[in-house]
Each structure stands twice: as structure tokens, then as C-alpha cells.
Amino acid sequence: MSDTLHVSEKSTVSNQERDKQPGMRRRTFLKTLGGVAAGVGIMSKIDLAHAANGWNAGALDQLSNEQLVDMYDKMLKSRWWEELLKDAWLAGEDDLYGYVHLSIGQEAVSIGAIAALNEDDFIASTHRGHAQLIAKGGDLNKMSAEIWFKSTGYNKGYGGSMHITDTSKGILGMNGIVGSSHILAAGAAYGIKVRGTQQVSVAFGGDGSVNQGWFYDALRNGALYKLPLIIIIENNGWQVSNPTENTNPLKDLATMAKGFEVPGYVVDGQDALAVYSVTKQAVERARNGEGPTLIEAKTYRFYDHAMFAGAKVGQFGAFGLPYRSDKDVHAWIANDPIEKFRATLIALGVLTNEQADEMVQKVKDEVLASFDYARQSPDPDEDAGLANVYAEGKVAASQFFA
Amino acid sequence: MAPKPGTYAILEAVQHEMRAQPHLTFWWQSSKPVAVSPMGQVIDLFAEFGDPRVPFGTAINEEWYIGAAAGAAMSGVPTIARTPSMTPVRAFDLVFNQIGKLRHMTGGQAHMPLVIWQDGAGRAAGPAGQHADAGQESLYAALPGVKVVVPADPYDAKGLMHASLRDPDPVIFFHYAEINGVRVDVPDEAYEVKIGEAITRQEGNDITIVGYGPAAVEINRAVEGLKEAGISAEIIDPRSLKPLPMDTILQSVRKTGRLLAVDHGHETLCGATEIIARCAIGVPGAKFARLAFPDAPPPGARRMIEWMRPDAPKIVEAARKLVAA
């Protein structure tokens, strides 16, 4: 499969295969729902019409109710952890500082993709990677404590939002240098080959990251060495405040896969099930030694590139930003990936409306409890910055004293 | 035990460590990891370990294999990447922003068992500019989180490579072409030269002369000239630029009261500059001189580059002046 395929084209094949499998009821249902979603309008506006049908139906054949509820729970955690963090930050009482990049609006990409992975698979994240951490099992207390720069945080206060890492869960870390996730994930994929395990390694990158040489290095060498590598581009349309079309001549960034005869797919990034399906297939290829896959998920961030310009306490989304139109933001918010997922689960009978509401409340409580955990946690020692430079000891502080 | 050429001695260490560490992976670009000793022994890492631990070669793409080496190291696969002499800083950002910082940024979670074996051209006549450079070790030594070693003979090169491959932290291992022909006995068995430990090559009372890598080779060539000039020189090779083993150097300068620091890097911010600064702080009243390559790219013409190169006659002359001062 060497062409860049839009997922709807691929799905024809996979649906035929799956017609023999149980799960018809779910798939038929989703096809109907997908048709409705495509009719909403936003998708054709941003050229996503190809993305909805079919793939998500395949996902439902493979995911149990428990898994679907877990995905919803993780989407809610990601959403409300960031949303309430934004509120706390703007309220100002906690005197929070540093850089934060919200992934609100993009959650379905991370949660959908990572649902297709095993616990011991690797992911390398971007500066906008909170959703990926939560999807891979990240602990809210430790994440919050890191935002508060406490010694109980994931990085013990050394890193802050942009660098949250949990190596015990295969999370190679968020990273503040655009494009580095591709090369680091590719290296981890090479390491998998050396160790001879069945793991895979997933690089997340924004649309801006494909313009770094490291993306090209990872894709080319991934194909050359047939590495168990999956590159997922979260194309939210903006490289900071510069539209993607100003930075790359391709309408679909996944087209770049063609050059190295790597499968490339465009998928609706607001549809967690579609992202799950396309990733699942890429994971199977990778585990079978067939090499890398490039997936481009079209999505949108509801807030500014970094921090909270145009945002208000209690208001969902950022408006009035000089580089984008509020009309677009409203249109994308109408295509909220979490609302969409919730509607699917309720319509399928996986959750009732009341159960879904209870989950939201429970997640909000957990998030607020994690903020309290962070507030009550101890600060790092003043001189702790001299430690962890090397595996052992501390570097000298002799520069202060002559 | 017999003299061995530098590359052979280093590959002996790599071979030993690859046998001892089952996942240690060797990335190479243009120089296949094969060497023959003067006695005809052959080391061929590709034949012995094969793909994927010794990839079947890689593109001229330092950012790829050093970046991949970092990703592999983070995921628990120790890696060594050998990179040729003309392109030492293509992957500098990876060292600056990832390799040196990740352990710290992650609060100690990320491990980086990685060695970058950096071949160094040295100040040879002919290649000019890009292929006749030296001193990049001081760029790397300015970065936190990495260690930088610069051996001056095949014995130290082998011992430092063992130490580097056993180190849990990233090490930039500078291997200058000048050291390959230095004749010293190199044991067949494994041994470590500790990173961050200087060696006193010669004891003396009038002046301390410090240099590493190609400068240390040149200082060694100046030994006869110094003796003829009646100068009792204490000669120290720090062997590591980071950590910089200052105790040995400070102790010597306290004794001699004079320091000549020699460096084949450029005058501004070369390693010798840091050594002098630390001695100036640590030994009040001492006298200093620095002999380095001028702040100009290396020219091709022999007549030009040899006039600029800090060689044995210039070292003797600088020592004579400093002792007379």
C-alpha cells in the first residue's frame, strides 16, 4: 500500500473484510451517524469530507464497552484537566508561571491513537502533549504537581508543562523543540529492533514539525530499516499563528509518505474511533515488521498556540485572536470531538446520559483534587537544580564563590 | 602488549564492550568499523555483530544517526555513534537541547547511555577550512549534561573509550588524527582511564604546561627543546575537558607559579582559556601564557597553516618567555 489514502477509500476494503465478523449492528449504526456528522457542514468546509465514514465503524468491532468508556474517561480527563487549569491560571490565586500549550479540541487524536497501543509501547510527544500523557496512563496528581513546580511532580519541578515525562509508561516525554519527537521516537524504534521485542514507537508532531529535517530523517530511515514506527501528525492548521498552507505546499501532509513508499493516511482528527482504527492498522503493520506509517489527523485547537490569549474563566475556547476568525473557531467547537464521542456512546447504549454526566463530574472532582495535591506538595530544594545533570552527584556551585 | 594505532586501539575497546553489553549498538557513517593491528589481527564489528547492532551503514546524515542514537539510548539501548571529522557540529542542537538536558529536564527519569565518537581532522596542511579544524570540544564542554574527553595517545584512547561506554551519561569522545601514530604500548585486555582524571607526563619546577589532544601531542614533541633550553617543565594532560580535572593542574601551578596552556582550538574561548581562568582564580600571583590557533579558519597552504599552528618550537619559545617574565 504505497499511496496516500484518505481513510474512506481504505475503509471500503476493511468493511468488506469485517462484514464477516460480528459487530454488524455497531458498524451499521456508526455509518448512519457518520453520514449525519458529514452533513454538519464543517467537514466539507475544511476538506474533511473523506474522513468520517467506515473507519470508525471498524473500530467498534474491535473495542469493548470497557475500552470505549476508558477512552471517554481519558478524553474527559484531558479536557477538564486543561480547562480547569486554564481557569485556575487566569484566576491568578495560585500564581502559576511557565509555558502551557493546551490541546483542547485535539483530544481525539491522542486518545484514539494511544488506545491502539500496549502499555510497553513508546510515545514521544510534542509541547502540546498533555492529552498524550493522559491517554498513556499519566497520573493527574503528578501532572498537576509538575505545573505547580513541586517536588512531587513528574519531573520533580525541573521541567514544567512542556517536558512532562513518565519513562515507566513508555512516555519518552513532551519536548519543547519542534520535530524532535520524530527523531527520538525513530531512535526508540531502532532500539526495539535491536532488542527484538514486539513493541512499537509512536511520534506525535504538529503540522509545523513536518518541516523540520528530523521528520524527513525519521520517515526515510524508518522506511529504510523497516522500523516499528508510527508518525502521527496533529494538523491543527496553525504553526503558532502562521497557517499551515504558508509553510508547506501540500494540501494533505500525509502525501509526504508517498516519496518513501510508506503508507500515509488522512483521518478526521475529531473522530477518536477513526483515529483508533487507522492507528490500529499501522500498529499491526509495525509489529509485523512491515515498517512505518504516516498518519495525518486534521484537527483544531480551541485555544491560542500557548497560554490563554482570548480566553476567560468559565468560557470555552479562545476568541478574538488576530490570526484566525471566531467563525471558524465556533464551527470547530460545534464539531467537538468529546461531545461527538459521548453522543456515539450514548446512542450505542454503552453509556446513559446520566452515566456520562456522572463521569464528567467525577473527572472534574479528580482534577480539582489533583490541583489540591499540587498545592499541598513540597517545593523542591533550592539547590536541587545542581542534581540530575549527571546520573550521580551534583555539579559544583563554585561559580558563586570565585 | 605492543604499540597499536589509535583507531585499532579504540575499536578494541568497542569490541570488548559490545561483547559485554548485549544491546550496545554502533552507528557509523563512512568509516566501516574495521581495523587491522600491526601484527595482522583484524577487528570487524560488522562481521562479528551484524545488523541491527552494527547497521549496514547509514546515510551522510549526522542528525539522523545521532538523534536516533539519543532516542535508542533513552529507551534503554546504549549506543555509540562515530561521526567523521568534517562535520562535527551538524548534530549540535541535539546535544544542546536533548542529549545534555533530558536527564535534568525529566527530573532524572531519562537516561542517556550514549557516546559520540567524534573524529577530529586536526590542523593538517592541505585540506583547508572545513577539513582541518580542531577545538570543537570546547563548544561541547560549554554545554551542561555531557562529558567531553580528548585522548592524546592510543593507550588513553582505548582506556577512555572503555570508560565512556560504561558511563551512564553522554560522552563526546574526540579522536584526533594526530594521536593515531603516537607510539605507546596498548594492552590487549580491557582497562579504564577514568574520565576526569589528569595525568602528569613529566614533573618539573619552573613552569606548568597543560594541553590535551593534539596540543598534548605537540607538547610531547617539545620535551627535548625545553630540556635544551634549560627549562624544568611540569607537563599535564587533563584528558577530559568536562569534567575538567583542575586539582592536579592547580597543585602544579601553586608549585611552579607559571602556567602555559596550549590549545589547537581557536584563541577565543578555547579550553586553554578556561584552564587559565580557573588557575587565575585559584592561584593568586601566578603568571600565565596561552598558545592557541588564531581566530581565523585554517588555510590550506602549508606555509600559512604551519605559521599559525601551535607546534613544538612555538611551545618552547612561549615557555622561555614565560619563565623569563
Boltz contact constraints between the chains, C-beta under 6 A:
constraints:
  - contact:
      token1: [A, 122]
      token2: [B, 75]
      max_distance: 6.0
  - contact:
      token1: [A, 155]
      token2: [B, 106]
      max_distance: 6.0
  - contact:
      token1: [A, 155]
      token2: [B, 107]
      max_distance: 6.0
  - contact:
      token1: [A, 156]
      token2: [B, 107]
      max_distance: 6.0
  - contact:
      token1: [A, 158]
      token2: [B, 104]
      max_distance: 6.0
  - contact:
      token1: [A, 158]
      token2: [B, 105]
      max_distance: 6.0
  - contact:
      token1: [A, 158]
      token2: [B, 107]
      max_distance: 6.0
  - contact:
      token1: [A, 159]
      token2: [B, 105]
      max_distance: 6.0
  - contact:
      token1: [A, 163]
      token2: [B, 105]
      max_distance: 6.0
  - contact:
      token1: [A, 165]
      token2: [B, 106]
      max_distance: 6.0
  - contact:
      token1: [A, 165]
      token2: [B, 109]
      max_distance: 6.0
  - contact:
      token1: [A, 167]
      token2: [B, 109]
      max_distance: 6.0
  - contact:
      token1: [A, 172]
      token2: [B, 74]
      max_distance: 6.0
  - contact:
      token1: [A, 173]
      token2: [B, 106]
      max_distance: 6.0
  - contact:
      token1: [A, 177]
      token2: [B, 97]
      max_distance: 6.0
  - contact:
      token1: [A, 180]
      token2: [B, 98]
      max_distance: 6.0
  - contact:
      token1: [A, 183]
      token2: [B, 67]
      max_distance: 6.0
  - contact:
      token1: [A, 184]
      token2: [B, 71]
      max_distance: 6.0
  - contact:
      token1: [A, 186]
      token2: [B, 68]
      max_distance: 6.0
  - contact:
      token1: [A, 187]
      token2: [B, 68]
      max_distance: 6.0
  - contact:
      token1: [A, 187]
      token2: [B, 70]
      max_distance: 6.0
  - contact:
      token1: [A, 187]
      token2: [B, 71]
      max_distance: 6.0
  - contact:
      token1: [A, 187]
      token2: [B, 72]
      max_distance: 6.0
  - contact:
      token1: [A, 188]
      token2: [B, 71]
      max_distance: 6.0
  - contact:
      token1: [A, 188]
      token2: [B, 75]
      max_distance: 6.0
  - contact:
      token1: [A, 190]
      token2: [B, 68]
      max_distance: 6.0
  - contact:
      token1: [A, 190]
      token2: [B, 72]
      max_distance: 6.0
  - contact:
      token1: [A, 191]
      token2: [B, 72]
      max_distance: 6.0
  - contact:
      token1: [A, 191]
      token2: [B, 75]
      max_distance: 6.0
  - contact:
      token1: [A, 191]
      token2: [B, 77]
      max_distance: 6.0
  - contact:
      token1: [A, 193]
      token2: [B, 52]
      max_distance: 6.0
  - contact:
      token1: [A, 194]
      token2: [B, 23]
      max_distance: 6.0
  - contact:
      token1: [A, 194]
      token2: [B, 25]
      max_distance: 6.0
  - contact:
      token1: [A, 194]
      token2: [B, 52]
      max_distance: 6.0
  - contact:
      token1: [A, 194]
      token2: [B, 53]
      max_distance: 6.0
  - contact:
      token1: [A, 194]
      token2: [B, 77]
      max_distance: 6.0
  - contact:
      token1: [A, 195]
      token2: [B, 23]
      max_distance: 6.0
  - contact:
      token1: [A, 213]
      token2: [B, 63]
      max_distance: 6.0
  - contact:
      token1: [A, 217]
      token2: [B, 63]
      max_distance: 6.0
  - contact:
      token1: [A, 217]
      token2: [B, 64]
      max_distance: 6.0
  - contact:
      token1: [A, 221]
      token2: [B, 64]
      max_distance: 6.0
  - contact:
      token1: [A, 388]
      token2: [B, 103]
      max_distance: 6.0
  - contact:
      token1: [A, 388]
      token2: [B, 104]
      max_distance: 6.0
  - contact:
      token1: [A, 388]
      token2: [B, 108]
      max_distance: 6.0
  - contact:
      token1: [A, 389]
      token2: [B, 104]
      max_distance: 6.0
  - contact:
      token1: [A, 389]
      token2: [B, 144]
      max_distance: 6.0
  - contact:
      token1: [A, 389]
      token2: [B, 145]
      max_distance: 6.0
  - contact:
      token1: [A, 390]
      token2: [B, 169]
      max_distance: 6.0
  - contact:
      token1: [A, 391]
      token2: [B, 168]
      max_distance: 6.0
  - contact:
      token1: [A, 391]
      token2: [B, 169]
      max_distance: 6.0
  - contact:
      token1: [A, 402]
      token2: [B, 281]
      max_distance: 6.0
